[in-house]
Amino acid sequence: MKKAKDLHLPFAWEDRQPVLHERLWYLPGKIDWSTFSFPGFQAPSFFANSKPVHIEYCSGNGSWIIDRAKRHPEINFLAVEQRFDRARKIWAKMHNAGLQNLIVALAEGHAMTKTFIPDSSVTQIYINFPDPWPKRRHAKYRIINPTFIAEMHRILADNGTVTIVTDDADYSTSIIKEMLAHAGFLSAFDAPYFAEASSEYGTSYFDELFRSKGKIIKLHQFRKQSIDKKS
Ligand SMILES: C[S@@+](CC[C@H](N)C(=O)[O-])C[C@H]1O[C@@H](n2cnc3c(N)ncnc32)[C@H](O)[C@@H]1O
């Protein structure tokens, strides 16, 4: 039985390097990543098969993606979380559940995507409760912004989807505005462009927290279109 504290980064802080170690893909910030060559999702050192790939950004302690990966062995999942204390919880749960269809990326999601993820290589993207940065002057830190939206469009296969769940009304409005401003995304829902998330979708630490406070959980879904097909 593994515990989160059993994950020791393979290098001391001053020697830290990007590495894939026991299904944890460590991409430390503020250092050069060019020493790591991404082998491709199908490579023996990665998923070692050609099943579809789904990415969850901002996985937190991973309860949502662990459940998904258990229920969908026909899919390969990549959980992306930038905090070490949270990524190692996902890592411990993944090993304890014996999941072969999950890899944890300990990384900042936008930079990892831009640097490594190939065009049209992912079929679904999920972001559950991204930090809302509610103060106007902090809104620039939100992960969902026009440059990241363009990156998500680039890595998705045709008809691939982005699903975003939030309890935050202001962030919901901004997500809808920015996703629909991209010529290559259409909403799966008519106006007001979200649905209330049902229990079948799965739950997470923040989902349970916000539901216990009586908040409405909004689920947004956008489908990739070839840019010339969107009228
Ligand atoms: C509000 S929590 C939600 C966690 C989880 N999805 C849930 O529903 O319980 C947001 C998480 O996103 C992570 N995060 C924020 N920005 C990120 C980024 N740019 N790349 C990767 N992780 C990020 C934070 O460290 C935090 O764990």
The ligand as a MOL file (V3000), in Angstrom:
LIG
                    3D

  0  0  0     0  0            999 V3000
M  V30 BEGIN CTAB
M  V30 COUNTS 27 29 0 0 0
M  V30 BEGIN ATOM
M  V30 1 C -9.9270 24.4330 -6.9800 0
M  V30 2 S -8.7910 23.1200 -7.1880 0 CHG=1
M  V30 3 C -9.7970 21.8800 -7.9780 0
M  V30 4 C -9.2270 20.5110 -7.8020 0
M  V30 5 C -10.0460 19.3550 -8.3660 0
M  V30 6 N -10.2680 19.4900 -9.7910 0
M  V30 7 C -11.3680 19.2110 -7.6500 0
M  V30 8 O -12.4150 19.4440 -8.2820 0
M  V30 9 O -11.3560 18.8550 -6.4620 0 CHG=-1
M  V30 10 C -7.7910 23.7100 -8.5390 0
M  V30 11 C -6.5130 22.8950 -8.7420 0
M  V30 12 O -5.8920 23.3330 -9.9380 0
M  V30 13 C -4.4860 23.3360 -9.7820 0
M  V30 14 N -3.9740 24.2590 -10.8020 0
M  V30 15 C -4.2250 25.5790 -10.8970 0
M  V30 16 N -3.6430 26.1080 -11.9790 0
M  V30 17 C -2.9960 25.0770 -12.5970 0
M  V30 18 C -2.1980 24.9980 -13.7690 0
M  V30 19 N -1.9800 26.0860 -14.5150 0
M  V30 20 N -1.6700 23.8060 -14.1070 0
M  V30 21 C -1.9060 22.6960 -13.3420 0
M  V30 22 N -2.6430 22.7230 -12.2050 0
M  V30 23 C -3.1900 23.8910 -11.8430 0
M  V30 24 C -4.3130 23.8050 -8.3480 0
M  V30 25 O -3.0470 23.4640 -7.8220 0
M  V30 26 C -5.4620 23.0770 -7.6470 0
M  V30 27 O -5.0620 21.8180 -7.1640 0
M  V30 END ATOM
M  V30 BEGIN BOND
M  V30 1 1 1 2
M  V30 2 1 2 3
M  V30 3 1 2 10
M  V30 4 1 3 4
M  V30 5 1 4 5
M  V30 6 1 5 6
M  V30 7 1 5 7
M  V30 8 2 7 8
M  V30 9 1 7 9
M  V30 10 1 10 11
M  V30 11 1 11 12
M  V30 12 1 11 26
M  V30 13 1 12 13
M  V30 14 1 13 14
M  V30 15 1 13 24
M  V30 16 1 14 15
M  V30 17 1 14 23
M  V30 18 2 15 16
M  V30 19 1 16 17
M  V30 20 1 17 18
M  V30 21 2 17 23
M  V30 22 1 18 19
M  V30 23 2 18 20
M  V30 24 1 20 21
M  V30 25 2 21 22
M  V30 26 1 22 23
M  V30 27 1 24 25
M  V30 28 1 24 26
M  V30 29 1 26 27
M  V30 END BOND
M  V30 END CTAB
M  END
